[in-house]
Amino acid sequence: MTAASADATEPLVVRDFDVPRARIFDAWTDPGQLSRWISPEGCTSPRDLITIDLRIGGRYDYCLVQTSDGIRFWMRQQITALEPSALLAFTSGPMPELGHPDPVTTRIELREHAAGTRMTFIRPYPADRRPAAAAGWNRSFDHLTQLVAAP
């Protein structure tokens, strides 16, 4: 099963934050903030390697740089849906080097929840890769939680 044939509507991660939706949206769309939390363990995402053109059809590109050897993995995506403080979706081309032979759409939905925000993160992964993918994204979202909680 490829990423494209995986369920593209099932959330990979649902996370609650004790901050307003705008704070989470800004962390996804401001390159300076994104660079501080998006990288998986063993990588960085330098600010100067992030381009976000925040409009439908705009670019949402960032580079993951392995800290051990400097190898770069580019995430080159086009914004396909945008509702400030509510929705961000972007689609990548195929990335076979990362196990995605087909285009992949990532969708971030932000809804008011209790005293804060519920983020629903939707990204298709084959069933056998979902647990590891969810764990990796949750580590990044732990960093996001720390970032948005800071004054």
N, CA, C and O atoms as a GROMACS GRO file, in nm:
protein
  604
    1MET      N    1   0.085  -0.118   0.000
    1MET     CA    2   0.000   0.000   0.000
    1MET      C    3   0.089   0.124   0.000
    1MET      O    4   0.180   0.133   0.081
    2THR      N    5   0.064   0.215  -0.088
    2THR     CA    6   0.139   0.340  -0.092
    2THR      C    7   0.073   0.443  -0.002
    2THR      O    8  -0.040   0.425   0.041
    3ALA      N    9   0.145   0.552   0.025
    3ALA     CA   10   0.088   0.660   0.105
    3ALA      C   11  -0.039   0.712   0.040
    3ALA      O   12  -0.136   0.746   0.108
    4ALA      N   13  -0.039   0.720  -0.091
    4ALA     CA   14  -0.155   0.773  -0.162
    4ALA      C   15  -0.276   0.682  -0.147
    4ALA      O   16  -0.390   0.729  -0.145
    5SER      N   17  -0.253   0.550  -0.137
    5SER     CA   18  -0.366   0.459  -0.124
    5SER      C   19  -0.406   0.441   0.022
    5SER      O   20  -0.508   0.377   0.050
    6ALA      N   21  -0.330   0.494   0.115
    6ALA     CA   22  -0.368   0.492   0.255
    6ALA      C   23  -0.485   0.587   0.276
    6ALA      O   24  -0.511   0.674   0.193
    7ASP      N   25  -0.556   0.569   0.386
    7ASP     CA   26  -0.672   0.654   0.415
    7ASP      C   27  -0.626   0.797   0.434
    7ASP      O   28  -0.555   0.829   0.530
    8ALA      N   29  -0.668   0.884   0.343
    8ALA     CA   30  -0.625   1.024   0.345
    8ALA      C   31  -0.716   1.110   0.432
    8ALA      O   32  -0.695   1.232   0.440
    9THR      N   33  -0.815   1.051   0.498
    9THR     CA   34  -0.905   1.130   0.582
    9THR      C   35  -0.890   1.097   0.731
    9THR      O   36  -0.938   1.172   0.815
   10GLU      N   37  -0.825   0.988   0.763
   10GLU     CA   38  -0.809   0.947   0.902
   10GLU      C   39  -0.698   1.028   0.968
   10GLU      O   40  -0.585   1.032   0.917
   11PRO      N   41  -0.728   1.093   1.081
   11PRO     CA   42  -0.623   1.170   1.149
   11PRO      C   43  -0.507   1.080   1.191
   11PRO      O   44  -0.527   0.968   1.238
   12LEU      N   45  -0.387   1.132   1.174
   12LEU     CA   46  -0.269   1.062   1.224
   12LEU      C   47  -0.247   1.099   1.371
   12LEU      O   48  -0.213   1.014   1.453
   13VAL      N   49  -0.268   1.228   1.403
   13VAL     CA   50  -0.250   1.278   1.540
   13VAL      C   51  -0.360   1.380   1.568
   13VAL      O   52  -0.391   1.464   1.483
   14VAL      N   53  -0.416   1.374   1.686
   14VAL     CA   54  -0.505   1.479   1.736
   14VAL      C   55  -0.442   1.528   1.866
   14VAL      O   56  -0.413   1.449   1.955
   15ARG      N   57  -0.423   1.659   1.875
   15ARG     CA   58  -0.352   1.716   1.991
   15ARG      C   59  -0.426   1.839   2.039
   15ARG      O   60  -0.469   1.921   1.958
   16ASP      N   61  -0.441   1.852   2.171
   16ASP     CA   62  -0.502   1.970   2.232
   16ASP      C   63  -0.395   2.063   2.286
   16ASP      O   64  -0.296   2.018   2.343
   17PHE      N   65  -0.416   2.192   2.269
   17PHE     CA   66  -0.325   2.296   2.316
   17PHE      C   67  -0.404   2.395   2.401
   17PHE      O   68  -0.522   2.421   2.374
   18ASP      N   69  -0.340   2.450   2.502
   18ASP     CA   70  -0.405   2.548   2.590
   18ASP      C   71  -0.380   2.691   2.542
   18ASP      O   72  -0.359   2.781   2.623
   19VAL      N   73  -0.383   2.711   2.413
   19VAL     CA   74  -0.362   2.843   2.355
   19VAL      C   75  -0.463   2.863   2.241
   19VAL      O   76  -0.518   2.765   2.190
   20PRO      N   77  -0.488   2.988   2.203
   20PRO     CA   78  -0.582   3.013   2.092
   20PRO      C   79  -0.533   2.956   1.959
   20PRO      O   80  -0.413   2.934   1.938
   21ARG      N   81  -0.628   2.931   1.870
   21ARG     CA   82  -0.597   2.876   1.738
   21ARG      C   83  -0.493   2.959   1.663
   21ARG      O   84  -0.406   2.903   1.596
   22ALA      N   85  -0.502   3.090   1.673
   22ALA     CA   86  -0.409   3.177   1.600
   22ALA      C   87  -0.264   3.148   1.640
   22ALA      O   88  -0.174   3.158   1.556
   23ARG      N   89  -0.241   3.112   1.765
   23ARG     CA   90  -0.104   3.083   1.811
   23ARG      C   91  -0.049   2.958   1.743
   23ARG      O   92   0.068   2.954   1.704
   24ILE      N   93  -0.133   2.855   1.728
   24ILE     CA   94  -0.090   2.732   1.662
   24ILE      C   95  -0.071   2.758   1.512
   24ILE      O   96   0.028   2.714   1.452
   25PHE      N   97  -0.165   2.829   1.453
   25PHE     CA   98  -0.155   2.861   1.310
   25PHE      C   99  -0.026   2.938   1.281
   25PHE      O  100   0.044   2.909   1.184
   26ASP      N  101   0.006   3.036   1.366
   26ASP     CA  102   0.130   3.113   1.347
   26ASP      C  103   0.253   3.023   1.356
   26ASP      O  104   0.349   3.042   1.281
   27ALA      N  105   0.252   2.926   1.447
   27ALA     CA  106   0.366   2.836   1.461
   27ALA      C  107   0.385   2.749   1.336
   27ALA      O  108   0.497   2.708   1.306
   28TRP      N  109   0.276   2.721   1.264
   28TRP     CA  110   0.284   2.646   1.139
   28TRP      C  111   0.324   2.734   1.021
   28TRP      O  112   0.381   2.684   0.924
   29THR      N  113   0.296   2.864   1.028
   29THR     CA  114   0.311   2.948   0.909
   29THR      C  115   0.419   3.054   0.919
   29THR      O  116   0.448   3.120   0.819
   30ASP      N  117   0.478   3.073   1.034
   30ASP     CA  118   0.588   3.168   1.050
   30ASP      C  119   0.719   3.089   1.043
   30ASP      O  120   0.744   3.005   1.129
   31PRO      N  121   0.804   3.115   0.942
   31PRO     CA  122   0.926   3.036   0.926
   31PRO      C  123   1.015   3.034   1.050
   31PRO      O  124   1.076   2.931   1.081
   32GLY      N  125   1.023   3.146   1.123
   32GLY     CA  126   1.106   3.149   1.243
   32GLY      C  127   1.056   3.054   1.350
   32GLY      O  128   1.136   2.990   1.419
   33GLN      N  129   0.925   3.044   1.364
   33GLN     CA  130   0.869   2.950   1.461
   33GLN      C  131   0.876   2.806   1.410
   33GLN      O  132   0.911   2.716   1.485
   34LEU      N  133   0.842   2.786   1.285
   34LEU     CA  134   0.843   2.652   1.228
   34LEU      C  135   0.980   2.587   1.244
   34LEU      O  136   0.990   2.468   1.275
   35SER      N  137   1.085   2.664   1.222
   35SER     CA  138   1.220   2.609   1.231
   35SER      C  139   1.255   2.559   1.370
   35SER      O  140   1.346   2.478   1.387
   36ARG      N  141   1.183   2.606   1.471
   36ARG     CA  142   1.213   2.571   1.609
   36ARG      C  143   1.148   2.440   1.654
   36ARG      O  144   1.182   2.387   1.760
   37TRP      N  145   1.052   2.387   1.574
   37TRP     CA  146   0.984   2.267   1.623
   37TRP      C  147   0.960   2.158   1.520
   37TRP      O  148   0.934   2.044   1.560
   38ILE      N  149   0.969   2.185   1.391
   38ILE     CA  150   0.924   2.089   1.289
   38ILE      C  151   1.016   1.969   1.270
   38ILE      O  152   0.972   1.866   1.219
   39SER      N  153   1.140   1.978   1.309
   39SER     CA  154   1.237   1.873   1.278
   39SER      C  155   1.221   1.749   1.364
   39SER      O  156   1.200   1.759   1.485
   40PRO      N  157   1.230   1.631   1.302
   40PRO     CA  158   1.230   1.509   1.382
   40PRO      C  159   1.364   1.495   1.455
   40PRO      O  160   1.460   1.568   1.429
   41GLU      N  161   1.368   1.399   1.544
   41GLU     CA  162   1.490   1.374   1.620
   41GLU      C  163   1.607   1.347   1.525
   41GLU      O  164   1.593   1.272   1.429
   42GLY      N  165   1.721   1.410   1.553
   42GLY     CA  166   1.839   1.391   1.471
   42GLY      C  167   1.849   1.485   1.352
   42GLY      O  168   1.939   1.473   1.270
   43CYS      N  169   1.755   1.580   1.343
   43CYS     CA  170   1.755   1.676   1.233
   43CYS      C  171   1.731   1.817   1.285
   43CYS      O  172   1.682   1.837   1.396
   44THR      N  173   1.766   1.913   1.202
   44THR     CA  174   1.728   2.052   1.224
   44THR      C  175   1.657   2.099   1.098
   44THR      O  176   1.661   2.034   0.994
   45SER      N  177   1.592   2.212   1.110
   45SER     CA  178   1.529   2.275   0.995
   45SER      C  179   1.566   2.423   1.000
   45SER      O  180   1.490   2.503   1.055
   46PRO      N  181   1.681   2.459   0.945
   46PRO     CA  182   1.730   2.597   0.955
   46PRO      C  183   1.632   2.698   0.894
   46PRO      O  184   1.573   2.674   0.789
   47ARG      N  185   1.618   2.810   0.962
   47ARG     CA  186   1.527   2.916   0.918
   47ARG      C  187   1.553   2.959   0.774
   47ARG      O  188   1.459   2.984   0.699
   48ASP      N  189   1.680   2.966   0.735
   48ASP     CA  190   1.713   3.013   0.600
   48ASP      C  191   1.680   2.910   0.491
   48ASP      O  192   1.696   2.938   0.372
   49LEU      N  193   1.635   2.790   0.532
   49LEU     CA  194   1.596   2.688   0.435
   49LEU      C  195   1.445   2.664   0.438
   49LEU      O  196   1.397   2.557   0.400
   50ILE      N  197   1.370   2.766   0.482
   50ILE     CA  198   1.224   2.758   0.487
   50ILE      C  199   1.166   2.871   0.402
   50ILE      O  200   1.206   2.987   0.414
   51THR      N  201   1.072   2.835   0.316
   51THR     CA  202   0.998   2.933   0.236
   51THR      C  203   0.850   2.906   0.253
   51THR      O  204   0.803   2.796   0.223
   52ILE      N  205   0.776   3.005   0.300
   52ILE     CA  206   0.632   2.993   0.310
   52ILE      C  207   0.570   3.113   0.242
   52ILE      O  208   0.586   3.227   0.286
   53ASP      N  209   0.499   3.087   0.133
   53ASP     CA  210   0.424   3.188   0.059
   53ASP      C  211   0.278   3.161   0.090
   53ASP      O  212   0.214   3.082   0.022
   54LEU      N  213   0.225   3.227   0.193
   54LEU     CA  214   0.098   3.192   0.254
   54LEU      C  215  -0.021   3.238   0.170
   54LEU      O  216  -0.082   3.342   0.196
   55ARG      N  217  -0.051   3.156   0.069
   55ARG     CA  218  -0.168   3.177  -0.017
   55ARG      C  219  -0.194   3.046  -0.089
   55ARG      O  220  -0.104   2.963  -0.103
   56ILE      N  221  -0.316   3.027  -0.133
   56ILE     CA  222  -0.347   2.907  -0.211
   56ILE      C  223  -0.258   2.911  -0.336
   56ILE      O  224  -0.254   3.012  -0.407
   57GLY      N  225  -0.190   2.802  -0.362
   57GLY     CA  226  -0.096   2.796  -0.473
   57GLY      C  227   0.045   2.837  -0.434
   57GLY      O  228   0.138   2.820  -0.512
   58GLY      N  229   0.061   2.892  -0.314
   58GLY     CA  230   0.193   2.933  -0.266
   58GLY      C  231   0.275   2.815  -0.219
   58GLY      O  232   0.225   2.704  -0.205
   59ARG      N  233   0.403   2.841  -0.196
   59ARG     CA  234   0.496   2.736  -0.156
   59ARG      C  235   0.496   2.718  -0.004
   59ARG      O  236   0.477   2.814   0.071
   60TYR      N  237   0.519   2.594   0.039
   60TYR     CA  238   0.539   2.560   0.179
   60TYR      C  239   0.655   2.462   0.179
   60TYR      O  240   0.636   2.340   0.181
   61ASP      N  241   0.775   2.516   0.177
   61ASP     CA  242   0.896   2.436   0.162
   61ASP      C  243   0.985   2.451   0.284
   61ASP      O  244   1.003   2.560   0.337
   62TYR      N  245   1.040   2.339   0.327
   62TYR     CA  246   1.141   2.342   0.433
   62TYR      C  247   1.236   2.225   0.412
   62TYR      O  248   1.205   2.129   0.341
   63CYS      N  249   1.350   2.236   0.474
   63CYS     CA  250   1.454   2.135   0.457
   63CYS      C  251   1.490   2.077   0.593
   63CYS      O  252   1.517   2.150   0.688
   64LEU      N  253   1.492   1.945   0.601
   64LEU     CA  254   1.539   1.876   0.719
   64LEU      C  255   1.685   1.841   0.696
   64LEU      O  256   1.720   1.779   0.596
   65VAL      N  257   1.770   1.881   0.789
   65VAL     CA  258   1.914   1.858   0.777
   65VAL      C  259   1.956   1.763   0.888
   65VAL      O  260   1.941   1.794   1.006
   66GLN      N  261   2.009   1.647   0.850
   66GLN     CA  262   2.057   1.551   0.950
   66GLN      C  263   2.176   1.610   1.023
   66GLN      O  264   2.272   1.656   0.961
   67THR      N  265   2.171   1.607   1.156
   67THR     CA  266   2.279   1.666   1.234
   67THR      C  267   2.406   1.582   1.228
   67THR      O  268   2.515   1.636   1.246
   68SER      N  269   2.395   1.454   1.202
   68SER     CA  270   2.512   1.367   1.202
   68SER      C  271   2.601   1.385   1.079
   68SER      O  272   2.723   1.373   1.088
   69ASP      N  273   2.539   1.413   0.964
   69ASP     CA  274   2.618   1.417   0.841
   69ASP      C  275   2.582   1.531   0.746
   69ASP      O  276   2.643   1.544   0.640
   70GLY      N  277   2.484   1.613   0.782
   70GLY     CA  278   2.446   1.727   0.699
   70GLY      C  279   2.362   1.693   0.577
   70GLY      O  280   2.333   1.782   0.497
   71ILE      N  281   2.322   1.568   0.561
   71ILE     CA  282   2.237   1.532   0.447
   71ILE      C  283   2.105   1.607   0.458
   71ILE      O  284   2.047   1.618   0.566
   72ARG      N  285   2.059   1.658   0.345
   72ARG     CA  286   1.938   1.739   0.340
   72ARG      C  287   1.823   1.663   0.275
   72ARG      O  288   1.840   1.593   0.176
   73PHE      N  289   1.705   1.680   0.336
   73PHE     CA  290   1.582   1.623   0.282
   73PHE      C  291   1.484   1.738   0.265
   73PHE      O  292   1.435   1.794   0.363
   74TRP      N  293   1.455   1.772   0.141
   74TRP     CA  294   1.365   1.884   0.112
   74TRP      C  295   1.220   1.839   0.114
   74TRP      O  296   1.185   1.737   0.056
   75MET      N  297   1.137   1.916   0.182
   75MET     CA  298   0.992   1.900   0.180
   75MET      C  299   0.941   2.015   0.094
   75MET      O  300   0.928   2.128   0.142
   76ARG      N  301   0.911   1.987  -0.031
   76ARG     CA  302   0.866   2.089  -0.126
   76ARG      C  303   0.717   2.066  -0.151
   76ARG      O  304   0.676   1.962  -0.202
   77GLN      N  305   0.637   2.167  -0.113
   77GLN     CA  306   0.493   2.149  -0.113
   77GLN      C  307   0.423   2.274  -0.164
   77GLN      O  308   0.479   2.384  -0.162
   78GLN      N  309   0.303   2.256  -0.210
   78GLN     CA  310   0.220   2.368  -0.255
   78GLN      C  311   0.097   2.375  -0.164
   78GLN      O  312   0.034   2.274  -0.134
   79ILE      N  313   0.064   2.497  -0.122
   79ILE     CA  314  -0.052   2.517  -0.036
   79ILE      C  315  -0.179   2.497  -0.119
   79ILE      O  316  -0.198   2.560  -0.223
   80THR      N  317  -0.265   2.408  -0.072
   80THR     CA  318  -0.386   2.373  -0.146
   80THR      C  319  -0.514   2.415  -0.074
   80THR      O  320  -0.620   2.419  -0.137
   81ALA      N  321  -0.507   2.447   0.053
   81ALA     CA  322  -0.622   2.497   0.128
   81ALA      C  323  -0.570   2.587   0.239
   81ALA      O  324  -0.467   2.559   0.300
   82LEU      N  325  -0.644   2.695   0.264
   82LEU     CA  326  -0.597   2.792   0.362
   82LEU      C  327  -0.716   2.870   0.418
   82LEU      O  328  -0.790   2.936   0.344
   83GLU      N  329  -0.734   2.861   0.548
   83GLU     CA  330  -0.830   2.943   0.622
   83GLU      C  331  -0.755   2.988   0.747
   83GLU      O  332  -0.736   2.908   0.838
   84PRO      N  333  -0.712   3.113   0.753
   84PRO     CA  334  -0.630   3.158   0.867
   84PRO      C  335  -0.690   3.116   1.002
   84PRO      O  336  -0.809   3.134   1.029
   85SER      N  337  -0.604   3.061   1.084
   85SER     CA  338  -0.634   3.014   1.219
   85SER      C  339  -0.732   2.896   1.222
   85SER      O  340  -0.782   2.860   1.329
   86ALA      N  341  -0.759   2.835   1.107
   86ALA     CA  342  -0.852   2.722   1.105
   86ALA      C  343  -0.802   2.603   1.022
   86ALA      O  344  -0.823   2.488   1.062
   87LEU      N  345  -0.737   2.629   0.909
   87LEU     CA  346  -0.702   2.520   0.818
   87LEU      C  347  -0.579   2.556   0.736
   87LEU      O  348  -0.566   2.668   0.686
   88LEU      N  349  -0.491   2.458   0.724
   88LEU     CA  350  -0.376   2.468   0.635
   88LEU      C  351  -0.357   2.331   0.572
   88LEU      O  352  -0.349   2.230   0.643
   89ALA      N  353  -0.350   2.326   0.441
   89ALA     CA  354  -0.324   2.201   0.371
   89ALA      C  355  -0.223   2.228   0.261
   89ALA      O  356  -0.227   2.331   0.195
   90PHE      N  357  -0.133   2.132   0.244
   90PHE     CA  358  -0.033   2.143   0.137
   90PHE      C  359  -0.007   2.005   0.080
   90PHE      O  360  -0.020   1.903   0.148
   91THR      N  361   0.032   2.005  -0.047
   91THR     CA  362   0.056   1.879  -0.118
   91THR      C  363   0.197   1.879  -0.172
   91THR      O  364   0.244   1.976  -0.232
   92SER      N  365   0.264   1.767  -0.149
   92SER     CA  366   0.401   1.750  -0.200
   92SER      C  367   0.396   1.669  -0.328
   92SER      O  368   0.297   1.600  -0.357
   93GLY      N  369   0.502   1.677  -0.403
   93GLY     CA  370   0.520   1.585  -0.513
   93GLY      C  371   0.567   1.453  -0.454
   93GLY      O  372   0.584   1.442  -0.332
   94PRO      N  373   0.589   1.352  -0.536
   94PRO     CA  374   0.642   1.226  -0.485
   94PRO      C  375   0.778   1.247  -0.418
   94PRO      O  376   0.859   1.328  -0.463
   95MET      N  377   0.801   1.174  -0.310
   95MET     CA  378   0.929   1.177  -0.239
   95MET      C  379   0.971   1.032  -0.212
   95MET      O  380   0.969   0.988  -0.097
   96PRO      N  381   1.010   0.959  -0.316
   96PRO     CA  382   1.042   0.817  -0.297
   96PRO      C  383   1.155   0.794  -0.197
   96PRO      O  384   1.159   0.691  -0.130
   97GLU      N  385   1.246   0.890  -0.187
   97GLU     CA  386   1.357   0.874  -0.092
   97GLU      C  387   1.309   0.875   0.053
   97GLU      O  388   1.381   0.832   0.143
   98LEU      N  389   1.186   0.924   0.075
   98LEU     CA  390   1.127   0.926   0.209
   98LEU      C  391   1.011   0.826   0.221
   98LEU      O  392   0.935   0.830   0.317
   99GLY      N  393   0.998   0.738   0.122
   99GLY     CA  394   0.894   0.637   0.126
   99GLY      C  395   0.759   0.683   0.076
   99GLY      O  396   0.657   0.619   0.104
  100HIS      N  397   0.755   0.795   0.002
  100HIS     CA  398   0.629   0.847  -0.053
  100HIS      C  399   0.640   0.851  -0.205
  100HIS      O  400   0.681   0.953  -0.261
  101PRO      N  401   0.605   0.742  -0.274
  101PRO     CA  402   0.618   0.738  -0.420
  101PRO      C  403   0.513   0.820  -0.493
  101PRO      O  404   0.524   0.844  -0.614
  102ASP      N  405   0.409   0.864  -0.421
  102ASP     CA  406   0.301   0.942  -0.482
  102ASP      C  407   0.290   1.076  -0.410
  102ASP      O  408   0.342   1.091  -0.300
  103PRO      N  409   0.223   1.175  -0.471
  103PRO     CA  410   0.199   1.300  -0.400
  103PRO      C  411   0.127   1.275  -0.267
  103PRO      O  412   0.046   1.183  -0.256
  104VAL      N  413   0.158   1.359  -0.169
  104VAL     CA  414   0.099   1.344  -0.036
  104VAL      C  415   0.041   1.479   0.007
  104VAL      O  416   0.107   1.582  -0.002
  105THR      N  417  -0.084   1.476   0.054
  105THR     CA  418  -0.146   1.596   0.108
  105THR      C  419  -0.147   1.588   0.260
  105THR      O  420  -0.190   1.488   0.318
  106THR      N  421  -0.098   1.694   0.322
  106THR     CA  422  -0.100   1.710   0.467
  106THR      C  423  -0.205   1.814   0.500
  106THR      O  424  -0.212   1.918   0.435
  107ARG      N  425  -0.287   1.786   0.600
  107ARG     CA  426  -0.396   1.876   0.637
  107ARG      C  427  -0.391   1.900   0.787
  107ARG      O  428  -0.387   1.806   0.866
  108ILE      N  429  -0.392   2.027   0.826
  108ILE     CA  430  -0.391   2.067   0.967
  108ILE      C  431  -0.520   2.144   0.991
  108ILE      O  432  -0.541   2.252   0.936
  109GLU      N  433  -0.607   2.087   1.074
  109GLU     CA  434  -0.734   2.151   1.107
  109GLU      C  435  -0.726   2.201   1.251
  109GLU      O  436  -0.684   2.127   1.340
  110LEU      N  437  -0.765   2.325   1.274
  110LEU     CA  438  -0.761   2.386   1.407
  110LEU      C  439  -0.903   2.425   1.447
  110LEU      O  440  -0.969   2.501   1.375
  111ARG      N  441  -0.949   2.375   1.560
  111ARG     CA  442  -1.083   2.404   1.609
  111ARG      C  443  -1.074   2.448   1.754
  111ARG      O  444  -0.988   2.402   1.830
  112GLU      N  445  -1.164   2.538   1.793
  112GLU     CA  446  -1.172   2.575   1.933
  112GLU      C  447  -1.213   2.452   2.012
  112GLU      O  448  -1.300   2.376   1.971
  113HIS      N  449  -1.148   2.435   2.128
  113HIS     CA  450  -1.176   2.320   2.212
  113HIS      C  451  -1.146   2.356   2.356
  113HIS      O  452  -1.035   2.398   2.389
  114ALA      N  453  -1.245   2.340   2.441
  114ALA     CA  454  -1.230   2.375   2.583
  114ALA      C  455  -1.174   2.517   2.591
  114ALA      O  456  -1.232   2.610   2.535
  115ALA      N  457  -1.061   2.533   2.660
  115ALA     CA  458  -1.003   2.667   2.675
  115ALA      C  459  -0.893   2.692   2.573
  115ALA      O  460  -0.815   2.786   2.589
  116GLY      N  461  -0.887   2.611   2.470
  116GLY     CA  462  -0.777   2.626   2.375
  116GLY      C  463  -0.812   2.578   2.236
  116GLY      O  464  -0.915   2.614   2.180
  117THR      N  465  -0.724   2.494   2.183
  117THR     CA  466  -0.733   2.452   2.043
  117THR      C  467  -0.714   2.302   2.031
  117THR      O  468  -0.628   2.244   2.098
  118ARG      N  469  -0.794   2.240   1.947
  118ARG     CA  470  -0.771   2.101   1.908
  118ARG      C  471  -0.716   2.102   1.766
  118ARG      O  472  -0.778   2.154   1.674
  119MET      N  473  -0.597   2.045   1.751
  119MET     CA  474  -0.533   2.032   1.620
  119MET      C  475  -0.552   1.889   1.572
  119MET      O  476  -0.517   1.794   1.642
  120THR      N  477  -0.608   1.876   1.453
  120THR     CA  478  -0.621   1.746   1.389
  120THR      C  479  -0.524   1.745   1.272
  120THR      O  480  -0.534   1.825   1.179
  121PHE      N  481  -0.428   1.653   1.278
  121PHE     CA  482  -0.322   1.642   1.179
  121PHE      C  483  -0.350   1.519   1.094
  121PHE      O  484  -0.350   1.406   1.144
  122ILE      N  485  -0.375   1.542   0.966
  122ILE     CA  486  -0.410   1.434   0.874
  122ILE      C  487  -0.302   1.423   0.768
  122ILE      O  488  -0.273   1.518   0.696
  123ARG      N  489  -0.243   1.306   0.761
  123ARG     CA  490  -0.142   1.278   0.659
  123ARG      C  491  -0.144   1.127   0.636
  123ARG      O  492  -0.127   1.051   0.731
  124PRO      N  493  -0.165   1.084   0.514
  124PRO     CA  494  -0.176   0.940   0.490
  124PRO      C  495  -0.041   0.870   0.498
  124PRO      O  496   0.059   0.917   0.444
  125TYR      N  497  -0.041   0.759   0.566
  125TYR     CA  498   0.072   0.667   0.571
  125TYR      C  499   0.016   0.526   0.558
  125TYR      O  500  -0.094   0.499   0.605
  126PRO      N  501   0.090   0.438   0.495
  126PRO     CA  502   0.046   0.298   0.492
  126PRO      C  503   0.031   0.246   0.635
  126PRO      O  504   0.100   0.292   0.726
  127ALA      N  505  -0.058   0.152   0.654
  127ALA     CA  506  -0.089   0.100   0.788
  127ALA      C  507   0.036   0.056   0.864
  127ALA      O  508   0.046   0.079   0.984
  128ASP      N  509   0.130  -0.006   0.796
  128ASP     CA  510   0.249  -0.055   0.866
  128ASP      C  511   0.344   0.058   0.909
  128ASP      O  512   0.431   0.035   0.993
  129ARG      N  513   0.328   0.178   0.854
  129ARG     CA  514   0.416   0.290   0.889
  129ARG      C  515   0.347   0.391   0.981
  129ARG      O  516   0.413   0.481   1.035
  130ARG      N  517   0.215   0.379   1.000
  130ARG     CA  518   0.141   0.477   1.080
  130ARG      C  519   0.192   0.489   1.224
  130ARG      O  520   0.211   0.601   1.270
  131PRO      N  521   0.214   0.380   1.296
  131PRO     CA  522   0.259   0.396   1.436
  131PRO      C  523   0.391   0.474   1.447
  131PRO      O  524   0.403   0.562   1.531
  132ALA      N  525   0.488   0.441   1.364
  132ALA     CA  526   0.617   0.512   1.369
  132ALA      C  527   0.601   0.656   1.325
  132ALA      O  528   0.663   0.746   1.382
  133ALA      N  529   0.519   0.679   1.223
  133ALA     CA  530   0.497   0.816   1.175
  133ALA      C  531   0.429   0.899   1.284
  133ALA      O  532   0.468   1.013   1.309
  134ALA      N  533   0.328   0.843   1.348
  134ALA     CA  534   0.258   0.915   1.455
  134ALA      C  535   0.355   0.946   1.570
  134ALA      O  536   0.351   1.055   1.626
  135ALA      N  537   0.439   0.851   1.605
  135ALA     CA  538   0.536   0.874   1.713
  135ALA      C  539   0.633   0.986   1.677
  135ALA      O  540   0.662   1.072   1.760
  136GLY      N  541   0.681   0.986   1.554
  136GLY     CA  542   0.773   1.092   1.510
  136GLY      C  543   0.706   1.229   1.510
  136GLY      O  544   0.764   1.326   1.558
  137TRP      N  545   0.586   1.236   1.456
  137TRP     CA  546   0.514   1.364   1.456
  137TRP      C  547   0.481   1.408   1.597
  137TRP      O  548   0.487   1.528   1.627
  138ASN      N  549   0.447   1.315   1.684
  138ASN     CA  550   0.417   1.352   1.823
  138ASN      C  551   0.539   1.412   1.892
  138ASN      O  552   0.525   1.503   1.974
  139ARG      N  553   0.658   1.362   1.862
  139ARG     CA  554   0.780   1.423   1.919
  139ARG      C  555   0.793   1.568   1.871
  139ARG      O  556   0.826   1.656   1.950
  140SER      N  557   0.767   1.591   1.743
  140SER     CA  558   0.771   1.729   1.693
  140SER      C  559   0.662   1.813   1.760
  140SER      O  560   0.684   1.929   1.794
  141PHE      N  561   0.544   1.755   1.777
  141PHE     CA  562   0.436   1.830   1.840
  141PHE      C  563   0.463   1.856   1.989
  141PHE      O  564   0.409   1.951   2.045
  142ASP      N  565   0.545   1.773   2.052
  142ASP     CA  566   0.589   1.804   2.188
  142ASP      C  567   0.669   1.934   2.187
  142ASP      O  568   0.653   2.018   2.275
  143HIS      N  569   0.756   1.950   2.086
  143HIS     CA  570   0.833   2.075   2.073
  143HIS      C  571   0.740   2.192   2.041
  143HIS      O  572   0.761   2.303   2.091
  144LEU      N  573   0.638   2.168   1.960
  144LEU     CA  574   0.540   2.272   1.929
  144LEU      C  575   0.467   2.315   2.057
  144LEU      O  576   0.445   2.434   2.079
  145THR      N  577   0.431   2.219   2.139
  145THR     CA  578   0.364   2.250   2.265
  145THR      C  579   0.450   2.340   2.352
  145THR      O  580   0.401   2.438   2.409
  146GLN      N  581   0.579   2.309   2.361
  146GLN     CA  582   0.672   2.392   2.440
  146GLN      C  583   0.683   2.532   2.380
  146GLN      O  584   0.685   2.630   2.454
  147LEU      N  585   0.691   2.540   2.249
  147LEU     CA  586   0.704   2.670   2.182
  147LEU      C  587   0.584   2.759   2.209
  147LEU      O  588   0.601   2.875   2.247
  148VAL      N  589   0.464   2.708   2.191
  148VAL     CA  590   0.345   2.793   2.205
  148VAL      C  591   0.313   2.824   2.350
  148VAL      O  592   0.241   2.920   2.379
  149ALA      N  593   0.364   2.743   2.442
  149ALA     CA  594   0.341   2.770   2.585
  149ALA      C  595   0.430   2.880   2.639
  149ALA      O  596   0.401   2.940   2.742
  150ALA      N  597   0.541   2.907   2.568
  150ALA     CA  598   0.635   3.012   2.614
  150ALA      C  599   0.571   3.148   2.598
  150ALA      O  600   0.498   3.172   2.501
  151PRO      N  601   0.598   3.239   2.693
  151PRO     CA  602   0.540   3.375   2.682
  151PRO      C  603   0.591   3.452   2.563
  151PRO      O  604   0.551   3.566   2.542
   0.00000   0.00000   0.00000
